[in-house]
Amino acid sequence: MGKLLFFGLLALMVYLLLRKGRGAQRTAEPPKAPEDMVRCARCGVHLPRSESILSGGEFYCCEQHRAEGKS
């Protein structure tokens, strides 16, 4: 009975150590900061500011809409 209890506790400790190690790897990356969303002046679609094209104080979703301008 003593051997069974010993090996059971040993297996539990190994499991907990492995589980703790995996959790640390998952949280190693810092979360991304929220980004401002802007609206395309041509079609109205919303997109992140970093993916938009700024021209004449207006934001556009693609080069074609920037060339067409607001109509």
N, CA, C and O atoms as a GROMACS GRO file, in nm:
protein
  284
    1MET      N    1   0.083  -0.120   0.000
    1MET     CA    2   0.000   0.000   0.000
    1MET      C    3   0.088   0.126   0.000
    1MET      O    4   0.055   0.225  -0.065
    2GLY      N    5   0.197   0.121   0.073
    2GLY     CA    6   0.288   0.235   0.082
    2GLY      C    7   0.352   0.269  -0.051
    2GLY      O    8   0.368   0.386  -0.085
    3LYS      N    9   0.389   0.164  -0.128
    3LYS     CA   10   0.450   0.187  -0.259
    3LYS      C   11   0.351   0.252  -0.354
    3LYS      O   12   0.388   0.340  -0.431
    4LEU      N   13   0.227   0.210  -0.350
    4LEU     CA   14   0.124   0.264  -0.436
    4LEU      C   15   0.102   0.412  -0.407
    4LEU      O   16   0.090   0.493  -0.499
    5LEU      N   17   0.097   0.448  -0.281
    5LEU     CA   18   0.079   0.587  -0.241
    5LEU      C   19   0.199   0.672  -0.284
    5LEU      O   20   0.183   0.784  -0.333
    6PHE      N   21   0.321   0.617  -0.266
    6PHE     CA   22   0.443   0.688  -0.304
    6PHE      C   23   0.445   0.718  -0.454
    6PHE      O   24   0.471   0.831  -0.495
    7PHE      N   25   0.417   0.617  -0.536
    7PHE     CA   26   0.420   0.636  -0.681
    7PHE      C   27   0.304   0.724  -0.729
    7PHE      O   28   0.318   0.797  -0.827
    8GLY      N   29   0.194   0.718  -0.661
    8GLY     CA   30   0.081   0.806  -0.694
    8GLY      C   31   0.116   0.952  -0.670
    8GLY      O   32   0.089   1.038  -0.753
    9LEU      N   33   0.177   0.979  -0.554
    9LEU     CA   34   0.220   1.117  -0.524
    9LEU      C   35   0.330   1.163  -0.619
    9LEU      O   36   0.333   1.279  -0.659
   10LEU      N   37   0.420   1.073  -0.654
   10LEU     CA   38   0.527   1.107  -0.747
   10LEU      C   39   0.470   1.143  -0.885
   10LEU      O   40   0.512   1.241  -0.946
   11ALA      N   41   0.374   1.065  -0.931
   11ALA     CA   42   0.311   1.093  -1.060
   11ALA      C   43   0.236   1.226  -1.056
   11ALA      O   44   0.240   1.301  -1.153
   12LEU      N   45   0.170   1.256  -0.946
   12LEU     CA   46   0.099   1.383  -0.931
   12LEU      C   47   0.196   1.501  -0.935
   12LEU      O   48   0.167   1.602  -0.998
   13MET      N   49   0.310   1.489  -0.868
   13MET     CA   50   0.410   1.597  -0.868
   13MET      C   51   0.465   1.619  -1.008
   13MET      O   52   0.481   1.734  -1.050
   14VAL      N   53   0.494   1.513  -1.081
   14VAL     CA   54   0.545   1.525  -1.218
   14VAL      C   55   0.440   1.593  -1.306
   14VAL      O   56   0.473   1.682  -1.385
   15TYR      N   57   0.317   1.552  -1.294
   15TYR     CA   58   0.209   1.611  -1.372
   15TYR      C   59   0.196   1.761  -1.344
   15TYR      O   60   0.185   1.841  -1.437
   16LEU      N   61   0.198   1.799  -1.217
   16LEU     CA   62   0.185   1.941  -1.181
   16LEU      C   63   0.304   2.023  -1.231
   16LEU      O   64   0.286   2.136  -1.274
   17LEU      N   65   0.424   1.966  -1.224
   17LEU     CA   66   0.542   2.038  -1.275
   17LEU      C   67   0.535   2.058  -1.426
   17LEU      O   68   0.568   2.166  -1.476
   18LEU      N   69   0.492   1.955  -1.498
   18LEU     CA   70   0.480   1.968  -1.644
   18LEU      C   71   0.372   2.068  -1.681
   18LEU      O   72   0.388   2.147  -1.774
   19ARG      N   73   0.263   2.066  -1.609
   19ARG     CA   74   0.153   2.159  -1.636
   19ARG      C   75   0.195   2.303  -1.610
   19ARG      O   76   0.161   2.393  -1.686
   20LYS      N   77   0.270   2.325  -1.502
   20LYS     CA   78   0.318   2.459  -1.469
   20LYS      C   79   0.415   2.510  -1.576
   20LYS      O   80   0.410   2.627  -1.612
   21GLY      N   81   0.502   2.424  -1.626
   21GLY     CA   82   0.598   2.463  -1.730
   21GLY      C   83   0.531   2.503  -1.859
   21GLY      O   84   0.575   2.598  -1.924
   22ARG      N   85   0.425   2.433  -1.899
   22ARG     CA   86   0.352   2.467  -2.021
   22ARG      C   87   0.278   2.598  -2.007
   22ARG      O   88   0.270   2.674  -2.104
   23GLY      N   89   0.225   2.628  -1.892
   23GLY     CA   90   0.153   2.753  -1.870
   23GLY      C   91   0.244   2.874  -1.881
   23GLY      O   92   0.202   2.979  -1.929
   24ALA      N   93   0.368   2.860  -1.836
   24ALA     CA   94   0.462   2.971  -1.844
   24ALA      C   95   0.499   3.002  -1.989
   24ALA      O   96   0.522   3.118  -2.023
   25GLN      N   97   0.505   2.900  -2.074
   25GLN     CA   98   0.538   2.923  -2.214
   25GLN      C   99   0.425   2.994  -2.287
   25GLN      O  100   0.450   3.076  -2.375
   26ARG      N  101   0.302   2.964  -2.252
   26ARG     CA  102   0.188   3.027  -2.318
   26ARG      C  103   0.178   3.175  -2.288
   26ARG      O  104   0.140   3.253  -2.376
   27THR      N  105   0.210   3.215  -2.167
   27THR     CA  106   0.194   3.354  -2.127
   27THR      C  107   0.321   3.436  -2.148
   27THR      O  108   0.329   3.549  -2.101
   28ALA      N  109   0.422   3.382  -2.217
   28ALA     CA  110   0.547   3.453  -2.238
   28ALA      C  111   0.531   3.573  -2.331
   28ALA      O  112   0.603   3.671  -2.318
   29GLU      N  113   0.437   3.566  -2.426
   29GLU     CA  114   0.417   3.676  -2.520
   29GLU      C  115   0.330   3.784  -2.457
   29GLU      O  116   0.223   3.755  -2.403
   30PRO      N  117   0.376   3.909  -2.463
   30PRO     CA  118   0.291   4.016  -2.409
   30PRO      C  119   0.170   4.038  -2.500
   30PRO      O  120   0.182   4.029  -2.622
   31PRO      N  121   0.056   4.067  -2.443
   31PRO     CA  122  -0.062   4.090  -2.526
   31PRO      C  123  -0.047   4.217  -2.610
   31PRO      O  124   0.018   4.313  -2.568
   32LYS      N  125  -0.107   4.215  -2.728
   32LYS     CA  126  -0.099   4.332  -2.816
   32LYS      C  127  -0.188   4.444  -2.761
   32LYS      O  128  -0.296   4.419  -2.708
   33ALA      N  129  -0.140   4.566  -2.775
   33ALA     CA  130  -0.217   4.681  -2.730
   33ALA      C  131  -0.333   4.706  -2.827
   33ALA      O  132  -0.318   4.683  -2.947
   34PRO      N  133  -0.446   4.751  -2.776
   34PRO     CA  134  -0.557   4.783  -2.866
   34PRO      C  135  -0.518   4.894  -2.964
   34PRO      O  136  -0.441   4.983  -2.929
   35GLU      N  137  -0.571   4.888  -3.083
   35GLU     CA  138  -0.537   4.985  -3.186
   35GLU      C  139  -0.662   5.062  -3.228
   35GLU      O  140  -0.772   5.007  -3.230
   36ASP      N  141  -0.643   5.188  -3.260
   36ASP     CA  142  -0.755   5.271  -3.306
   36ASP      C  143  -0.806   5.219  -3.440
   36ASP      O  144  -0.729   5.177  -3.526
   37MET      N  145  -0.938   5.224  -3.456
   37MET     CA  146  -1.001   5.185  -3.582
   37MET      C  147  -1.043   5.313  -3.653
   37MET      O  148  -1.086   5.410  -3.591
   38VAL      N  149  -1.029   5.312  -3.785
   38VAL     CA  150  -1.068   5.427  -3.866
   38VAL      C  151  -1.164   5.380  -3.974
   38VAL      O  152  -1.176   5.261  -4.002
   39ARG      N  153  -1.234   5.476  -4.034
   39ARG     CA  154  -1.336   5.446  -4.134
   39ARG      C  155  -1.288   5.495  -4.270
   39ARG      O  156  -1.240   5.608  -4.283
   40CYS      N  157  -1.302   5.411  -4.371
   40CYS     CA  158  -1.264   5.449  -4.507
   40CYS      C  159  -1.360   5.560  -4.554
   40CYS      O  160  -1.482   5.547  -4.544
   41ALA      N  161  -1.302   5.668  -4.606
   41ALA     CA  162  -1.383   5.782  -4.652
   41ALA      C  163  -1.462   5.747  -4.778
   41ALA      O  164  -1.558   5.816  -4.810
   42ARG      N  165  -1.424   5.643  -4.850
   42ARG     CA  166  -1.492   5.606  -4.975
   42ARG      C  167  -1.605   5.506  -4.952
   42ARG      O  168  -1.718   5.530  -4.995
   43CYS      N  169  -1.575   5.394  -4.885
   43CYS     CA  170  -1.676   5.287  -4.873
   43CYS      C  171  -1.730   5.270  -4.731
   43CYS      O  172  -1.832   5.205  -4.712
   44GLY      N  173  -1.664   5.329  -4.633
   44GLY     CA  174  -1.714   5.324  -4.496
   44GLY      C  175  -1.670   5.204  -4.415
   44GLY      O  176  -1.710   5.192  -4.299
   45VAL      N  177  -1.588   5.115  -4.471
   45VAL     CA  178  -1.543   4.999  -4.395
   45VAL      C  179  -1.448   5.045  -4.284
   45VAL      O  180  -1.370   5.138  -4.303
   46HIS      N  181  -1.455   4.980  -4.169
   46HIS     CA  182  -1.366   5.011  -4.058
   46HIS      C  183  -1.246   4.918  -4.061
   46HIS      O  184  -1.260   4.799  -4.087
   47LEU      N  185  -1.127   4.973  -4.035
   47LEU     CA  186  -1.004   4.896  -4.036
   47LEU      C  187  -0.905   4.957  -3.938
   47LEU      O  188  -0.919   5.074  -3.902
   48PRO      N  189  -0.804   4.880  -3.893
   48PRO     CA  190  -0.704   4.935  -3.801
   48PRO      C  191  -0.628   5.050  -3.867
   48PRO      O  192  -0.601   5.048  -3.988
   49ARG      N  193  -0.593   5.150  -3.788
   49ARG     CA  194  -0.521   5.267  -3.838
   49ARG      C  195  -0.392   5.227  -3.910
   49ARG      O  196  -0.357   5.287  -4.011
   50SER      N  197  -0.322   5.125  -3.858
   50SER     CA  198  -0.194   5.085  -3.919
   50SER      C  199  -0.211   5.024  -4.057
   50SER      O  200  -0.116   5.021  -4.135
   51GLU      N  201  -0.330   4.975  -4.091
   51GLU     CA  202  -0.355   4.916  -4.223
   51GLU      C  203  -0.419   5.014  -4.320
   51GLU      O  204  -0.439   4.980  -4.437
   52SER      N  205  -0.451   5.132  -4.274
   52SER     CA  206  -0.519   5.230  -4.360
   52SER      C  207  -0.418   5.317  -4.436
   52SER      O  208  -0.299   5.319  -4.405
   53ILE      N  209  -0.470   5.388  -4.536
   53ILE     CA  210  -0.390   5.481  -4.615
   53ILE      C  211  -0.443   5.620  -4.585
   53ILE      O  212  -0.561   5.647  -4.604
   54LEU      N  213  -0.356   5.708  -4.538
   54LEU     CA  214  -0.394   5.844  -4.503
   54LEU      C  215  -0.359   5.937  -4.619
   54LEU      O  216  -0.244   5.940  -4.664
   55SER      N  217  -0.458   6.012  -4.666
   55SER     CA  218  -0.436   6.105  -4.776
   55SER      C  219  -0.530   6.224  -4.759
   55SER      O  220  -0.652   6.207  -4.751
   56GLY      N  221  -0.473   6.343  -4.754
   56GLY     CA  222  -0.554   6.464  -4.742
   56GLY      C  223  -0.639   6.467  -4.616
   56GLY      O  224  -0.749   6.522  -4.618
   57GLY      N  225  -0.590   6.408  -4.508
   57GLY     CA  226  -0.664   6.407  -4.382
   57GLY      C  227  -0.774   6.303  -4.377
   57GLY      O  228  -0.847   6.297  -4.278
   58GLU      N  229  -0.788   6.221  -4.479
   58GLU     CA  230  -0.890   6.116  -4.484
   58GLU      C  231  -0.821   5.979  -4.484
   58GLU      O  232  -0.709   5.966  -4.532
   59PHE      N  233  -0.888   5.880  -4.429
   59PHE     CA  234  -0.837   5.744  -4.427
   59PHE      C  235  -0.907   5.662  -4.535
   59PHE      O  236  -1.026   5.678  -4.560
   60TYR      N  237  -0.830   5.574  -4.599
   60TYR     CA  238  -0.883   5.487  -4.705
   60TYR      C  239  -0.838   5.344  -4.679
   60TYR      O  240  -0.734   5.320  -4.618
   61CYS      N  241  -0.920   5.248  -4.725
   61CYS     CA  242  -0.891   5.107  -4.702
   61CYS      C  243  -0.797   5.048  -4.806
   61CYS      O  244  -0.731   4.948  -4.780
   62CYS      N  245  -0.789   5.110  -4.924
   62CYS     CA  246  -0.702   5.058  -5.029
   62CYS      C  247  -0.659   5.172  -5.121
   62CYS      O  248  -0.715   5.282  -5.116
   63GLU      N  249  -0.561   5.145  -5.204
   63GLU     CA  250  -0.508   5.246  -5.295
   63GLU      C  251  -0.612   5.290  -5.398
   63GLU      O  252  -0.615   5.407  -5.436
   64GLN      N  253  -0.697   5.199  -5.442
   64GLN     CA  254  -0.800   5.233  -5.539
   64GLN      C  255  -0.897   5.336  -5.481
   64GLN      O  256  -0.932   5.433  -5.549
   65HIS      N  257  -0.940   5.317  -5.357
   65HIS     CA  258  -1.032   5.411  -5.295
   65HIS      C  259  -0.965   5.546  -5.269
   65HIS      O  260  -1.030   5.650  -5.277
   66ARG      N  261  -0.835   5.543  -5.239
   66ARG     CA  262  -0.764   5.669  -5.221
   66ARG      C  263  -0.759   5.747  -5.351
   66ARG      O  264  -0.777   5.869  -5.352
   67ALA      N  265  -0.736   5.676  -5.463
   67ALA     CA  266  -0.730   5.741  -5.593
   67ALA      C  267  -0.864   5.796  -5.636
   67ALA      O  268  -0.870   5.903  -5.697
   68GLU      N  269  -0.973   5.725  -5.604
   68GLU     CA  270  -1.107   5.771  -5.640
   68GLU      C  271  -1.151   5.888  -5.554
   68GLU      O  272  -1.230   5.972  -5.598
   69GLY      N  273  -1.101   5.892  -5.433
   69GLY     CA  274  -1.140   5.999  -5.342
   69GLY      C  275  -1.284   5.982  -5.296
   69GLY      O  276  -1.351   5.884  -5.329
   70LYS      N  277  -1.329   6.077  -5.219
   70LYS     CA  278  -1.465   6.072  -5.164
   70LYS      C  279  -1.564   6.120  -5.269
   70LYS      O  280  -1.549   6.229  -5.324
   71SER      N  281  -1.665   6.038  -5.294
   71SER     CA  282  -1.764   6.081  -5.394
   71SER      C  283  -1.905   6.067  -5.341
   71SER      O  284  -2.001   6.098  -5.411
   0.00000   0.00000   0.00000
